[in-house]
């Protein structure tokens, strides 16, 4: 049967792998061994979270001048974020041609949102990477 629909390129290898093992005995390839053909396995991730966790702060890390969030631009786009499973999460935000980092702290007393200074893109990306690597907090 011919499929006339367009597919995303990533779909082709999946169909090929499904067809490769169609005639083989399911247990004949030795089970979970790496490199066996026609076998479907879950992708391997370094952490079981959807987004990265920032590294713990290093000695001598940069202190970010956090201030209140006051809506400087009419529209903000979140470009990247950290996992929200921790009490403090971060978002890299873009608005008005500038970047800033939004910090959300969830505590028993309530949620507190603060922002880093708004800076040009190159400086904002460098600060974001430093935060993720533990060189800034």
N, C-alpha and C positions, 0 to 999 in steps of 0.2 A: 504494500500500500504506500502511495506517495503522499507525503505531507507537503502542502503547498504554502504553508504559513512561513513567514520569515522568523528566524530564531536568532537569539543573541549568540555570539560566537562561543560563549562559555557553555552553551547547551550541547554542542557537538561532542566534546570529549565525554560527557556523561553518557550520552546515547551509545557511543562507541564502547565504553567500558561495560555497559549493560549487555550489549550484544556479544562481546568477547567471551563472557562466561556463560552464555546461554546453553551451549552444548556440553559444558564441563560438569563433572560431578561436584556438587557444592562442597563436599568435605575432602576432595582429592588434592586440594592445593596446600594442605598443611595448616589450615586454620588462619590464625591472625598474623602470620609471618609477614614482615615488611617486604614489599616487592612482588607479592603475589598478584597476578593479573586477574581482572574481573571482580575484584573484591572491593566492597564499599566500606569505608571507614570514616569515622567522624574526623573532622579536621583537628589538628593539634594546635592549641593555643598556649601561650606562656602563662596566662592567667585565665580563670574561668569567668571573666567579666567582659562586658561589652566595650568599656572604655578604660584607659590607663589609670593607674593610681600614681599620684606624685610620689617621688622618692622621698624618704625622710630628710629633713633639713640637715645639711652638712655644717660642720663647724665653720664659722666665719661667713655664713650665707648672707646674701643681700637682703636687707629689710625693705619690703615694699611698703610705700606710704599709703596704706589703705584709708579711704575716706568714704563718706556716705554715698549711696547711690541716689542720684537726683535726676536722671533722665535728660541728659545733655542733648541727645539727638532724637528726632521724632521716630526714627526706625532703627532698631538694633538687630544685627544678624549674628548668630552664634556660629563661629567658625570651627571651634573645637571645644571639647569639654573633658572633664575627668569623671571617673566612676562616682556615682552617688551613694555607694554602699557605706562610705565613711561619713563621719559627722560633718566634715568640711569638704566641699566640692568647689571646683573652679570652672569657669567658662571663659574662653577667649572670644571677645565680642568686637564687632566692627560696626562703626557708625560715623557718619559725617567725615569719611576719609581717614579716620583714626582708629586705633585699636586700644582696648583696655581689657583687664581681667576682672571678672566679677567673682567674688568669693561669697559662698553661701554657707553659713555656719548654723547647723541644726542642733539645738540644745534643749534641755527640759524647760528652760525659761522662755523658749520661743526661737524663731528663726531670725537670724541677723544677716543682712546682705550689705556688702561693701564693695567698693571698686578701687582698682589701682588708678594711677594717673592716666589720662588719655594721651597717647603718644603716636608718632608716625609708625607706619607698618613695620619697617625694619627693626626699630627699637622694641615694638610690641611683640614681634615674633621672638626676638632674642630673650626678652623677659619671660615669655611663655615657656620656652625651652629650658631656661634656667629654673623656673618653678617646677617643671616636670622632673628635672634631674636632681632637685634638692639643693640647687645653688642659690635659690631665692625663696623667700616666704613672706 
